[in-house]
């Protein structure tokens, strides 16, 4: 017998209303604002577009959304270069649109997390302009990291740090007289000068910015570069020439310094002073799971993206190891683990897992989604992964916007290919993204991947996600809690149980036959049953009720 496991249950509002620490089990959907939905036809997604599509997210079954930066910005790094933390960029709407979006989301039972970018501002921020206008040693410069250069005429950067986007992490200033002056630090693009978190004004300003958005009603913050705000004292040379990676585990004097935790503790107190369980989630690239767990100690942030899981190779042994290490590390501090497979900075996992074979990649991506959503803790879904979107690997150079692309080989690959606007409906580009075009071109075959094309097709990736999220809300064993490995699984197969539930993942390139462990409730590919045996195809994940 072949069995397709179509959607079975829909969550009731009650089943999804987590009372004790909603974030511990939450599935949070990342909205990359530029690329989600465009309401005004300029080809760039905006806040009104998101508001109009909120019923889609509520129907998908997620608990919350995270909005990438929509603040006033020259867009040198997709909005991660903020010129005014309290204003909405006209590209995305106005403050009243943010307000409407938060209210409407809440009405639909969705929480809203916004991005906060505290490591650096835009070079167009009033503070940085004042700093440039100030003299060396002036108070306006103390909010950033200004230093004299080395060499006889100060012509060399103050130290050997490299920007994550490639090239030196320092840029020399030119005074009003045209003379070269001090250098300033930017771990990212030159348009993103790093703030000096030893400066009391910087701390006070961010407290005020957090309060501004909390007062507007947001449910928390995704903290950009949460591991970078504090630099090692004296800004020491690294002494190695290897390029620093954002997505990496190198030990560096500007990432994961112990001093950042004091800032997060202070922010936690601020969050706790508001009602309604407002949360902080760290975008922190730490060398180990143990170092990452420090960010989610009881008096610090609520979540930290598990990038060890994101970067793990496909396969039972490496995946089991990462799962064990992450659970052990977060358990040691009493926090949930926060699983993530993709975001706006990495190659989409449907492509990553395929290593050149799209069909294989999608198969594994579907299986990985069921694995992730069955593991203890919370999970993030990056927009479009529920459609099984692949990375767009053939964007013409002239449409690219990622600063990393223009600054050499700083990042692994480039990041525009995962930021292509979503296909919603219709036969022709921009596939319902908006009434105009789309800021990055969508491949023609995305017509078949649109929300409309996949809705109602029980074999589609979209319906797989809808079913998984619905079941996650219904099955009490899922979400926060414990899991136990079932060690009778054959090599290459991961099997674990949770109360009333078993998950089996065949990571092999061939099918495996196993004794049926329970009632199948969802599978990433069709199963075959004979007697008491189930044949699980290659690269397939199955959920069982027991
Ligand atoms: C974070 C963002 C990334 C951005 C960088 C600098 O890693 O996710 O998109 O380029 O910070 O702000």
Boltz pocket constraint, residues with backbone or C-beta under 6 A from the ligand:
constraints:
  - pocket:
      binder: B
      contacts: [[A, 77], [A, 80], [A, 81], [A, 117], [A, 188], [A, 224], [A, 225], [A, 246], [A, 283], [A, 344], [A, 345]]
      max_distance: 6.0
